[in-house]
Amino acid sequence: MKGITHVIAVELKLIVRDPMSGFFALAFPAIMLWVKTRTGKTLPGGLPVIDATVPMLSVFVIGLAGLVVLPATLAQYRERRILKRLRATPASPAMLFGAQWAAHTLLAAIGTVLLIAIGLAALGLSVPADVAGFLLAWALGALSLGAIGLLIGALVPSGRTATVIGLSVFFPMVFLSGAMIPRETMSGSMRAIGDLTPMAPVVEAIRDAWEGNAISPVTLGVMVAISVVIGGLAVRAFRW
């Protein structure tokens, strides 16, 4: 246990030290938070923009860490033959995946806490109405989107290719699922397309918990199913 904790801590330190990962996971969402909430307007239905924007951007951070940074890290390790060296150790693919997922989830957690702290301190953010539901939805979102990132990282040979694929998956999901644009302001056809993405249930569950609405068991079940099925495929497809 001590060994895996040390590996996670080292991986997190390496991720944060990378200027691009640190900026886009921590600083960029904070800048977007200020840009999107500076007018102080409300959404259709009367919800303050800040109370929708922080939950939405927390999904942005989860997606960036799980779909872009995580697969690029794994592919870079393969490209630099670090995985070949790890193969000679007792580490299994599941253990390696677990350590990488945990490190990148901690990055997303830091980004989310930063957004919440800024919102509470300076922008009039309300606390989540259902804290336990928010934490559950956030964790399942990190598991489901991280599983997709692990599958990309298990298959792609180089870090550059993994980054291109990760961004190609990440940006359409972000814009269509409601992680960047409030679902209240999207057209019906745009919402219908976005609902087909794996990021949509994460946005829906996190926003429902924050606003005090009941989280749909179907939404939670979809995230669990994605985590199990895609995560299992990633372990089976992994090559050192």
C-alpha positions, 0 to 999 in steps of 0.5 A: 500500500505504501508503495502504490501511494508513493507511485501515485504521489510521484505521478501527480508531482510529474503531472503538475510540473508539466506546464501544459497539463498544469495550465489547462487543468488548473489555471484555464478553468479558473479563467473560464469561470471568470469570463463566463460569470463576470456579467452576473446574469441568470439562466432561463429558469432563474438559476444564477450562472455561477451555480451552473458554471462551477459544476459544469467546469468541474466536468471540464476538469475531469474530462481534461485529466481523464481523456487528454492528460491520462492517455498521453502520459501512458502513451509517452511511457510506452514510447519511452520504453518506461512500460517495458521496464515496469514489466520486469517489476511485480506491477500488473496492468490493473495496478498501473492503471489504478495508479495512473487513474488515481494520480490524474483524478487527484489532478481533477480534484485539485482543479475542482476544489480551486474552482469551488474556492474561487466561486465561494470566495469571490463570485457568490457561489452556493454550496451543493444542495446534496454534497454526498450526491455531488461527491458520488456523481463526481467520483463516477464521472472520474471513473467513467471518463478515466476508463475511456482515457485508459483505453486510449492510452492502452492502444495508442503507440505515442504521446503525440497521437494520444494527445490528438485522439484525446483532444478529438474526443474531449472537445466535441463532448465538452461542447455538446454535453453541457460542460461548456454551454449550459444545457438550458441555452442549447437547442433541442437537437444539440442536447439530443446529440450531446445526450449520446456522449459519455460526458452527458450523464456526468454533467447531468448528475453533478448539476442535479446534485449541486442544485438539489434535484434527485439524481436519476439512478439510470444516469448513475448506472450508465456511468457505472456501466461505462466504467466497468465495460470500457475499463475492462476493455482497457485492461485486456487491450493493454500492451507494455 
